[in-house]
Amino acid sequence: MGKPEAVLQRSVCQYLDRALPHGWAYWHNHQNAPTVQAQKRLKALGVKAGLPDMMVVGPTGDNEPGVNLIVIELKSAKGRTTEAQEDWLDRFQRMGAHATVCRSIEDVQDTLNFAGVSLRASLGEG
């Protein structure tokens, strides 16, 4: 079935495809390199350690300039954030983004609701 975080990431992407309103988008960070050589190549390209797994972006509101940014680090039930991940979450929060750790799709939905996103679908809806 796969690693718990990979399963969660796949499920969250499927949920966001259904739930995010028109004009919103998300990006999933795919920087997990499978080999030491791949990790070195990414580092040489400037990839920073600890970047959050998900970034969700959308408009701030009707006719308001700006972007609403929600930053999510996905972790399994027992997963722990690294110091670099905590630093990135803190940095995004200081810039005004909603930045949090989510351990389930329910956590993601709660985060989006807290951020004021008008979801097209909720969990349990087809």
JOCORDA-V935372 format. One record per residue. N is the residue number from 1. RES is the residue in one small letter. SS is DSSP state (helix for helix, strand for strand, loop for the rest). PSI is psi as a letter, one per 30 degrees, with the letter a starting at -180 (* if undefined). D_FIRST is the distance of its C-alpha to the first C-alpha in whole Angstrom. Layout:
# JOCORDA-V935372
n=N res=RES ss=SS psi=PSI d_first=D_FIRST
n=N res=RES ss=SS psi=PSI d_first=D_FIRST
This chain:
# JOCORDA-V935372
n=1 res=m ss=loop psi=f d_first=0
n=2 res=g ss=loop psi=l d_first=4
n=3 res=k ss=loop psi=k d_first=7
n=4 res=p ss=helix psi=e d_first=8
n=5 res=e ss=helix psi=e d_first=11
n=6 res=a ss=helix psi=e d_first=9
n=7 res=v ss=helix psi=e d_first=7
n=8 res=l ss=helix psi=e d_first=11
n=9 res=q ss=helix psi=e d_first=13
n=10 res=r ss=helix psi=e d_first=11
n=11 res=s ss=helix psi=e d_first=12
n=12 res=v ss=helix psi=e d_first=16
n=13 res=c ss=helix psi=e d_first=17
n=14 res=q ss=helix psi=e d_first=16
n=15 res=y ss=helix psi=e d_first=18
n=16 res=l ss=helix psi=e d_first=21
n=17 res=d ss=helix psi=e d_first=21
n=18 res=r ss=helix psi=e d_first=23
n=19 res=a ss=helix psi=e d_first=24
n=20 res=l ss=loop psi=k d_first=26
n=21 res=p ss=loop psi=l d_first=30
n=22 res=h ss=loop psi=k d_first=32
n=23 res=g ss=loop psi=f d_first=33
n=24 res=w ss=loop psi=l d_first=30
n=25 res=a ss=strand psi=l d_first=27
n=26 res=y ss=strand psi=l d_first=24
n=27 res=w ss=strand psi=k d_first=23
n=28 res=h ss=strand psi=k d_first=20
n=29 res=n ss=loop psi=j d_first=21
n=30 res=h ss=loop psi=h d_first=19
n=31 res=q ss=loop psi=g d_first=21
n=32 res=n ss=loop psi=j d_first=18
n=33 res=a ss=loop psi=k d_first=20
n=34 res=p ss=loop psi=f d_first=18
n=35 res=t ss=loop psi=l d_first=21
n=36 res=v ss=helix psi=e d_first=24
n=37 res=q ss=helix psi=e d_first=26
n=38 res=a ss=helix psi=e d_first=24
n=39 res=q ss=helix psi=e d_first=25
n=40 res=k ss=helix psi=e d_first=28
n=41 res=r ss=helix psi=e d_first=29
n=42 res=l ss=helix psi=e d_first=27
n=43 res=k ss=helix psi=e d_first=29
n=44 res=a ss=helix psi=f d_first=32
n=45 res=l ss=loop psi=f d_first=32
n=46 res=g ss=loop psi=g d_first=32
n=47 res=v ss=loop psi=k d_first=28
n=48 res=k ss=loop psi=k d_first=29
n=49 res=a ss=loop psi=k d_first=27
n=50 res=g ss=loop psi=g d_first=25
n=51 res=l ss=loop psi=k d_first=25
n=52 res=p ss=loop psi=l d_first=23
n=53 res=d ss=loop psi=e d_first=20
n=54 res=m ss=strand psi=k d_first=21
n=55 res=m ss=strand psi=k d_first=25
n=56 res=v ss=strand psi=k d_first=26
n=57 res=v ss=strand psi=k d_first=30
n=58 res=g ss=strand psi=l d_first=32
n=59 res=p ss=strand psi=l d_first=36
n=60 res=t ss=loop psi=f d_first=38
n=61 res=g ss=loop psi=a d_first=39
n=62 res=d ss=loop psi=k d_first=42
n=63 res=n ss=loop psi=g d_first=44
n=64 res=e ss=loop psi=k d_first=43
n=65 res=p ss=loop psi=l d_first=43
n=66 res=g ss=loop psi=a d_first=40
n=67 res=v ss=strand psi=k d_first=36
n=68 res=n ss=strand psi=k d_first=34
n=69 res=l ss=strand psi=k d_first=31
n=70 res=i ss=strand psi=k d_first=28
n=71 res=v ss=strand psi=k d_first=26
n=72 res=i ss=strand psi=k d_first=23
n=73 res=e ss=strand psi=j d_first=21
n=74 res=l ss=strand psi=k d_first=17
n=75 res=k ss=loop psi=k d_first=16
n=76 res=s ss=loop psi=l d_first=14
n=77 res=a ss=loop psi=e d_first=16
n=78 res=k ss=loop psi=f d_first=17
n=79 res=g ss=loop psi=k d_first=17
n=80 res=r ss=loop psi=k d_first=21
n=81 res=t ss=loop psi=k d_first=23
n=82 res=t ss=loop psi=l d_first=25
n=83 res=e ss=helix psi=e d_first=29
n=84 res=a ss=helix psi=e d_first=28
n=85 res=q ss=helix psi=e d_first=26
n=86 res=e ss=helix psi=e d_first=28
n=87 res=d ss=helix psi=e d_first=31
n=88 res=w ss=helix psi=e d_first=30
n=89 res=l ss=helix psi=e d_first=29
n=90 res=d ss=helix psi=e d_first=32
n=91 res=r ss=helix psi=e d_first=34
n=92 res=f ss=helix psi=e d_first=32
n=93 res=q ss=helix psi=e d_first=34
n=94 res=r ss=helix psi=f d_first=37
n=95 res=m ss=loop psi=f d_first=37
n=96 res=g ss=loop psi=g d_first=37
n=97 res=a ss=loop psi=l d_first=33
n=98 res=h ss=strand psi=j d_first=31
n=99 res=a ss=strand psi=k d_first=28
n=100 res=t ss=strand psi=l d_first=26
n=101 res=v ss=strand psi=k d_first=23
n=102 res=c ss=strand psi=k d_first=20
n=103 res=r ss=loop psi=g d_first=17
n=104 res=s ss=loop psi=l d_first=17
n=105 res=i ss=helix psi=e d_first=17
n=106 res=e ss=helix psi=e d_first=20
n=107 res=d ss=helix psi=e d_first=22
n=108 res=v ss=helix psi=e d_first=21
n=109 res=q ss=helix psi=e d_first=23
n=110 res=d ss=helix psi=e d_first=26
n=111 res=t ss=helix psi=e d_first=26
n=112 res=l ss=helix psi=e d_first=27
n=113 res=n ss=helix psi=e d_first=29
n=114 res=f ss=helix psi=e d_first=31
n=115 res=a ss=loop psi=f d_first=32
n=116 res=g ss=loop psi=g d_first=33
n=117 res=v ss=loop psi=k d_first=31
n=118 res=s ss=loop psi=j d_first=32
n=119 res=l ss=loop psi=k d_first=29
n=120 res=r ss=loop psi=f d_first=29
n=121 res=a ss=loop psi=k d_first=26
n=122 res=s ss=loop psi=l d_first=25
n=123 res=l ss=loop psi=k d_first=22
n=124 res=g ss=loop psi=f d_first=22
n=125 res=e ss=loop psi=k d_first=24
n=126 res=g ss=loop psi=* d_first=23
